Amino acid sequence: MDPERIVVRCCIAGGGPAGMMLGLLLARLGIEVLVLEKHADFLRDFRGDTVHPSTLEVMHELGLLEDFLKLPHDEVATLYGQVGPTTLQVADFRHLPTHCKFVVLMPQWDFLDFLAGAAKRYPGFRLRMQAEATELMEAEGCIVGLRVRTPEGALEVRANLVVAADGRHSLLRSQAGLEVIDLGAPIDVLWLRLSRHAGDPGQTAGRFDTGRILVMLNRGSYWQCAFVIRKGGFEAIRAAGLPAFRETLASLAPHLADRLDELASWEDVKLLTVRVDRLRRWHRPGLLCIGDAAHAMSPIGGVGINLAIQDAVATANLLGQPLQHGAPSKRELEAVQRRRRFPTVMTQGLQVIVQNRVIDRVLGGAATTRLPWILRLVRRFPALTRLGARMIGVGFRPEHVSKATPRPSARSG
Ligand SMILES: Cc1cc2nc3c(=O)[nH]c(=O)nc-3n(C[C@H](O)[C@H](O)[C@H](O)COP(=O)(O)OP(=O)(O)OC[C@H]3O[C@@H](n4cnc5c(N)ncnc54)[C@H](O)[C@@H]3O)c2cc1C
């Protein structure tokens, strides 16, 4: 059977934060855009549920913030760290120069559904769920489209620009032969969920103890917990058994001890492998990689979604006009990488320092009787909590939505 064929100005593979935001922004500029998402819905647990002040600022610039904040969410204005017996504030978002002076915690599927709803108001926007990009189509050295698998059969999409927003295991970036710089990650993360009781502390906090780290996000009725482990260490933890794992958690957060039987089996503990890398070149003629596909982020600071959104804003700002007329040139694609490389390199650099100098040492059994130097500095100069908030909440080189007026849909061709 012949494949279904679609011609579109821009085709985005991946309906994560980067792909959905770019789809919305291009459609808003009147560009015909098709977003392909391989899953049937956005429902996946522990995808990273933080929406940072800079992303909320983008929502404000799009006129969507008020409606967005009507969705059920939690707001975190300060972050705490607990090292051994000492608790101290590490980030204070209340002084940021943004409309929202807090991080929103919201299931990522609600965020993505919201973006999809906003994008569908523009006639040029199309979203195909259960559509998995399987192959780049190439002609004379230029990417000209994608082969796609759907439940209805094969689909071929021809586009002036293909955007790979297919995440940190990106198939498209490897098919394109783009070179990956691997920065290494000595950690993995175990995610789990435990109910939150009246009388529990209210703070979203990280707890560091000799050989162990637990980050607890206050999600109202439950705690979303990230237990950080040495890379590849999950098998040994499983082999030691669930009772031993529960004991470890209880020693880090004694107030959780009365509900650890909610972890009935290892099914309740999800392993997420961490990698930190970036592409040397983010593009080829006809193809651009953004978000984790261009630079997989560590969970440290919870900034990956934020960077993915910022990439999308920069891409729409820089390529919106070229896409109105046809295919962006090599120079125009390079401009996106030039714009976003600096924040990526700086953020990953900081993540790698924290990963290797603080987290790896704690997991290696370094005693936590003494605060790491960086936290001693924060305790001495509390104003530094504002700097921490700035780096986590806004990041380097924040992007702003271009003021270009929305236009009727630009047709492909
Ligand atoms: C353990 C861990 C915890 C994290 N926690 C946080 C956090 O709390 N806050 C935070 O900001 N960041 C967090 N991050 C990072 C964050 O998840 C990513 O940086 C962010 O999701 C990147 O967005 P993206 O749109 O580029 O990619 P993704 O979110 O990975 O989205 C890619 C999308 O593409 C789809 N897809 C993949 N292949 C194809 C294909 N071939 N065809 C069609 N669709 C495809 C996928 O189904 C997915 O929906 C965490 C990362 C890890 C590893």
The ligand as an SDF file (V2000), in Angstrom:
LIG
                    3D

 53 58  0  0  0  0  0  0  0  0999 V2000
   15.9620   11.5780   35.8310 C   0  0  0  0  0  0  0  0  0  0  0  0
   15.6260   12.8860   35.1820 C   0  0  0  0  0  0  0  0  0  0  0  0
   14.8070   13.7840   35.8430 C   0  0  0  0  0  0  0  0  0  0  0  0
   14.5560   15.0320   35.2910 C   0  0  0  0  0  0  0  0  0  0  0  0
   13.8050   15.9460   35.9830 N   0  0  0  0  0  0  0  0  0  0  0  0
   13.6340   17.1670   35.4630 C   0  0  0  0  0  0  0  0  0  0  0  0
   12.8670   18.1520   36.1560 C   0  0  0  0  0  0  0  0  0  0  0  0
   12.3450   17.9250   37.2530 O   0  0  0  0  0  0  0  0  0  0  0  0
   12.7200   19.3640   35.5610 N   0  0  0  0  0  0  0  0  0  0  0  0
   13.2900   19.6590   34.3430 C   0  0  0  0  0  0  0  0  0  0  0  0
   13.1430   20.7880   33.8590 O   0  0  0  0  0  0  0  0  0  0  0  0
   13.9640   18.7350   33.6590 N   0  0  0  0  0  0  0  0  0  0  0  0
   14.1510   17.5040   34.1770 C   0  0  0  0  0  0  0  0  0  0  0  0
   14.8480   16.5900   33.4740 N   0  0  0  0  0  0  0  0  0  0  0  0
   15.2850   16.9030   32.1070 C   0  0  0  0  0  0  0  0  0  0  0  0
   14.0600   17.0120   31.1790 C   0  0  0  0  0  0  0  0  0  0  0  0
   13.2460   15.8550   31.2840 O   0  0  0  0  0  0  0  0  0  0  0  0
   14.4760   17.2080   29.7200 C   0  0  0  0  0  0  0  0  0  0  0  0
   15.5660   18.0780   29.6400 O   0  0  0  0  0  0  0  0  0  0  0  0
   13.3040   17.7710   28.8810 C   0  0  0  0  0  0  0  0  0  0  0  0
   12.1700   16.9480   28.9790 O   0  0  0  0  0  0  0  0  0  0  0  0
   13.7130   17.9200   27.4280 C   0  0  0  0  0  0  0  0  0  0  0  0
   12.5850   18.2180   26.6270 O   0  0  0  0  0  0  0  0  0  0  0  0
   12.5370   17.7920   25.0950 P   0  0  0  0  0  0  0  0  0  0  0  0
   11.2370   18.2560   24.5510 O   0  0  0  0  0  0  0  0  0  0  0  0
   13.7900   18.2060   24.4230 O   0  0  0  0  0  0  0  0  0  0  0  0
   12.5970   16.1980   25.1220 O   0  0  0  0  0  0  0  0  0  0  0  0
   11.6060   15.1410   25.7890 P   0  0  0  0  0  0  0  0  0  0  0  0
   10.9150   15.7160   26.9600 O   0  0  0  0  0  0  0  0  0  0  0  0
   12.3940   13.9070   25.9830 O   0  0  0  0  0  0  0  0  0  0  0  0
   10.5100   14.8950   24.6650 O   0  0  0  0  0  0  0  0  0  0  0  0
   10.7990   14.1590   23.5060 C   0  0  0  0  0  0  0  0  0  0  0  0
    9.4970   13.6490   22.9390 C   0  0  0  0  0  0  0  0  0  0  0  0
    9.7420   13.0440   21.6900 O   0  0  0  0  0  0  0  0  0  0  0  0
    9.0020   11.8300   21.6030 C   0  0  0  0  0  0  0  0  0  0  0  0
    9.7340   10.9990   20.6440 N   0  0  0  0  0  0  0  0  0  0  0  0
   10.9130   10.3590   20.8170 C   0  0  0  0  0  0  0  0  0  0  0  0
   11.2980    9.7510   19.6920 N   0  0  0  0  0  0  0  0  0  0  0  0
   10.3470   10.0140   18.7590 C   0  0  0  0  0  0  0  0  0  0  0  0
   10.1800    9.6700   17.3880 C   0  0  0  0  0  0  0  0  0  0  0  0
   11.0960    8.9250   16.7500 N   0  0  0  0  0  0  0  0  0  0  0  0
    9.0820   10.0990   16.7360 N   0  0  0  0  0  0  0  0  0  0  0  0
    8.1460   10.8650   17.3650 C   0  0  0  0  0  0  0  0  0  0  0  0
    8.2500   11.2050   18.6760 N   0  0  0  0  0  0  0  0  0  0  0  0
    9.3500   10.8010   19.3620 C   0  0  0  0  0  0  0  0  0  0  0  0
    8.9830   11.2930   23.0310 C   0  0  0  0  0  0  0  0  0  0  0  0
    7.9110   10.3940   23.2320 O   0  0  0  0  0  0  0  0  0  0  0  0
    8.8260   12.5840   23.8130 C   0  0  0  0  0  0  0  0  0  0  0  0
    7.4800   12.9320   24.0160 O   0  0  0  0  0  0  0  0  0  0  0  0
   15.0920   15.3360   34.0070 C   0  0  0  0  0  0  0  0  0  0  0  0
   15.8610   14.3970   33.3180 C   0  0  0  0  0  0  0  0  0  0  0  0
   16.1370   13.1830   33.9010 C   0  0  0  0  0  0  0  0  0  0  0  0
   16.9950   12.2120   33.1660 C   0  0  0  0  0  0  0  0  0  0  0  0
  1  2  1  0
  2  3  1  0
  2 52  2  0
  3  4  2  0
  4  5  1  0
  4 50  1  0
  5  6  2  0
  6  7  1  0
  6 13  1  0
  7  8  2  0
  7  9  1  0
  9 10  1  0
 10 11  2  0
 10 12  1  0
 12 13  2  0
 13 14  1  0
 14 15  1  0
 14 50  1  0
 15 16  1  0
 16 17  1  0
 16 18  1  0
 18 19  1  0
 18 20  1  0
 20 21  1  0
 20 22  1  0
 22 23  1  0
 23 24  1  0
 24 25  2  0
 24 26  1  0
 24 27  1  0
 27 28  1  0
 28 29  2  0
 28 30  1  0
 28 31  1  0
 31 32  1  0
 32 33  1  0
 33 34  1  0
 33 48  1  0
 34 35  1  0
 35 36  1  0
 35 46  1  0
 36 37  1  0
 36 45  1  0
 37 38  2  0
 38 39  1  0
 39 40  1  0
 39 45  2  0
 40 41  1  0
 40 42  2  0
 42 43  1  0
 43 44  2  0
 44 45  1  0
 46 47  1  0
 46 48  1  0
 48 49  1  0
 50 51  2  0
 51 52  1  0
 52 53  1  0
M  END
$$$$
